Amino acid sequence: MHEYTEDEVRQAFLEHVWQTIDYWDGAYDQKVAQYACREKLEGLAFSLLVMLDGCSADLPGFIVAPCPHPDDKAYLQGEGENWYPENHDTDIACDIGGGLHDIFHTVRKEGVTI
């Protein structure tokens, strides 16, 4: 028994995303397969938010915080605009973000590990 590694958490997260896509595509429920495209997209978005909020049975909630470029604050202040809070120096033990889109297609229901 061990604490999940960052790679294991990332793998579980992305596998869940693929399972959610399959669900909203109708792979598990013929009724869902007949929904309009917009209904499926809204359902997928809602399901992903449920996952991030920690209401999914097989995953915990995830910290979701802005992580702007280090130069953004000064630039936006100079432009007289608002800026996002910085979270670069927080003490997070397992940050899977930042490259999920790069490996999204490598993790499929077939169980390809990253």
Backbone hydrogen bonds in HBPLUS format (Angstrom, degrees):
<---DONOR---> <-ACCEPTOR-->    atom                        ^
c    i                          cat <-CA-CA->   ^        H-A-AA   ^      H-
h    n   atom  resd res      DA  || num        DHA   H-A  angle D-A-AA Bond
n    s   type  num  typ     dist DA aas  dist angle  dist       angle   num
A0009-VAL N   A0005-THR O   2.96 MM   4  6.24 158.5  2.01 154.0 159.5     1
A0010-ARG N   A0006-GLU O   2.95 MM   4  6.11 163.0  1.98 149.3 154.2     2
A0011-GLN N   A0007-ASP O   2.93 MM   4  6.07 158.4  1.97 145.0 151.1     3
A0012-ALA N   A0008-GLU O   2.96 MM   4  6.18 165.6  1.98 148.4 151.8     4
A0013-PHE N   A0009-VAL O   2.90 MM   4  6.03 160.8  1.93 152.2 157.8     5
A0014-LEU N   A0010-ARG O   2.98 MM   4  6.18 169.9  1.99 154.8 156.6     6
A0015-GLU N   A0011-GLN O   2.87 MM   4  6.02 155.4  1.93 151.1 158.7     7
A0016-HIS N   A0012-ALA O   2.97 MM   4  6.11 151.9  2.05 142.8 150.1     8
A0017-VAL N   A0013-PHE O   3.04 MM   4  6.41 149.2  2.14 143.7 152.6     9
A0018-TRP N   A0014-LEU O   3.01 MM   4  6.33 158.9  2.06 147.9 152.5    10
A0019-GLN N   A0015-GLU O   2.92 MM   4  6.22 154.0  1.98 147.3 154.8    11
A0020-THR N   A0016-HIS O   2.90 MM   4  6.11 150.5  1.98 147.2 155.2    12
A0021-ILE N   A0017-VAL O   2.94 MM   4  6.27 151.1  2.03 147.8 155.9    13
A0022-ASP N   A0018-TRP O   2.94 MM   4  6.22 162.4  1.97 150.2 154.5    14
A0023-TYR N   A0019-GLN O   2.93 MM   4  6.19 154.6  1.99 143.6 150.6    15
A0024-TRP N   A0020-THR O   3.03 MM   4  6.28 171.3  2.03 154.0 154.7    16
A0025-ASP N   A0021-ILE O   2.89 MM   4  6.03 124.8  2.20 143.5 158.9    17
A0025-ASP N   A0022-ASP O   3.24 MM   3  5.02 137.6  2.43  91.9 103.8    18
A0027-ALA N   A0022-ASP O   2.97 MM   5  5.36 159.2  2.01 161.9 155.4    19
A0026-GLY N   A0023-TYR O   2.94 MM   3  5.29 154.0  2.01 108.2 116.8    20
A0032-VAL N   A0029-ASP O   3.10 MM   3  5.42 119.3  2.48 104.7 117.9    21
A0033-ALA N   A0029-ASP O   3.18 MM   4  6.55 149.9  2.28 145.8 154.7    22
A0034-GLN N   A0031-LYS O   3.13 MM   3  5.44 145.7  2.26 103.5 113.1    23
A0035-TYR N   A0032-VAL O   3.03 MM   3  5.33 162.5  2.06 112.2 117.8    24
A0039-GLU N   A0036-ALA O   3.06 MM   3  5.29 116.0  2.49 102.5 117.6    25
A0040-LYS N   A0036-ALA O   3.05 MM   4  6.39 156.5  2.11 156.0 163.1    26
A0041-LEU N   A0037-CYS O   2.91 MM   4  6.21 159.7  1.96 154.6 160.4    27
A0042-GLU N   A0038-ARG O   2.93 MM   4  6.14 162.5  1.96 151.8 156.2    28
A0043-GLY N   A0039-GLU O   2.89 MM   4  6.01 155.5  1.95 143.0 150.6    29
A0044-LEU N   A0040-LYS O   2.82 MM   4  6.04 157.6  1.87 150.7 156.5    30
A0045-ALA N   A0041-LEU O   2.97 MM   4  6.17 167.0  1.98 150.0 153.5    31
A0046-PHE N   A0042-GLU O   2.92 MM   4  6.08 164.7  1.94 150.3 154.7    32
A0047-SER N   A0043-GLY O   2.90 MM   4  6.03 160.3  1.94 147.5 153.3    33
A0048-LEU N   A0044-LEU O   2.95 MM   4  6.20 154.4  2.02 151.9 158.3    34
A0049-LEU N   A0045-ALA O   3.05 MM   4  6.34 151.0  2.14 146.6 154.6    35
A0050-VAL N   A0046-PHE O   2.90 MM   4  6.19 152.5  1.98 150.3 158.5    36
A0051-MET N   A0047-SER O   2.98 MM   4  6.27 153.9  2.05 143.8 150.5    37
A0052-LEU N   A0048-LEU O   3.00 MM   4  6.31 163.1  2.03 147.4 151.1    38
A0053-ASP N   A0049-LEU O   2.91 MM   4  6.07 148.4  2.01 146.0 154.9    39
A0055-CYS N   A0050-VAL O   3.08 MM   5  5.41 164.1  2.10 159.6 155.1    40
A0054-GLY N   A0051-MET O   3.06 MM   3  5.32 156.1  2.12 107.0 114.6    41
A0062-PHE N   A0052-LEU O   2.87 MM  10  5.10 168.3  1.88 144.6 143.2    42
A0072-ASP N   A0069-HIS O   2.96 MM   3  5.38 159.1  2.01 119.4 126.1    43
A0075-TYR N   A0071-ASP O   3.12 MM   4  6.23 166.3  2.14 157.3 161.7    44
A0076-LEU N   A0072-ASP O   2.78 MM   4  5.90 175.2  1.78 163.8 165.1    45
A0077-GLN N   A0073-LYS O   2.86 MM   4  6.00 159.9  1.90 152.9 159.2    46
A0078-GLY N   A0074-ALA O   2.96 MM   4  6.09 156.5  2.01 144.1 150.7    47
A0079-GLU N   A0075-TYR O   3.01 MM   4  6.34 131.3  2.25 139.9 153.8    48
A0079-GLU N   A0076-LEU O   3.09 MM   3  4.89 128.9  2.36  90.8 104.8    49
A0081-GLU N   A0076-LEU O   2.81 MM   5  5.05 168.5  1.82 154.4 150.6    50
A0080-GLY N   A0077-GLN O   2.97 MM   3  4.97 157.1  2.02 103.7 110.7    51
A0102-ASP N   A0099-GLY O   2.96 MM   3  5.25 132.0  2.19 104.9 118.3    52
A0103-ILE N   A0100-LEU O   3.23 MM   3  5.51 133.2  2.47 102.1 113.1    53
A0104-PHE N   A0100-LEU O   2.91 MM   4  5.74 118.1  2.30 147.0 163.3    54
A0106-THR N   A0103-ILE O   2.94 MM   3  5.24 147.0  2.05 109.7 120.3    55
A0107-VAL N   A0104-PHE O   3.39 MM   3  5.76 152.1  2.47 105.7 112.8    56
A0111-GLY N   A0108-ARG O   2.88 MM   3  5.81 166.0  1.90 130.5 133.1    57
